[in-house]
Amino acid sequence: MTTVTTLTSKGQVTIPAYLREELQLTARQKISFSSVPGGILLKKAASFFDLGGSVKTAKKFDIRTMDKTAKKLVSSRYAKSY
């Protein structure tokens, strides 16, 4: 489906509701624009939280180990020396 919209003097356009729903866009969400031959590609910008699991490591993630390490770091950093 093709929809025509108007570019305002501030450089803004309204994204049609059916496209916002299809892309699951919400108010104040980041959107990326790319120049492609013959037009512009609009995509929902990836957030930090979308990247979860995208980096592969040899070690398995263990929340208990992470908590223990964080507690050791905090206690050693703020331990009083007498």
Helices and strands as residue ranges (DSSP letters): H 17-22, E 31-36, E 39-44, G 48-51, H 63-78
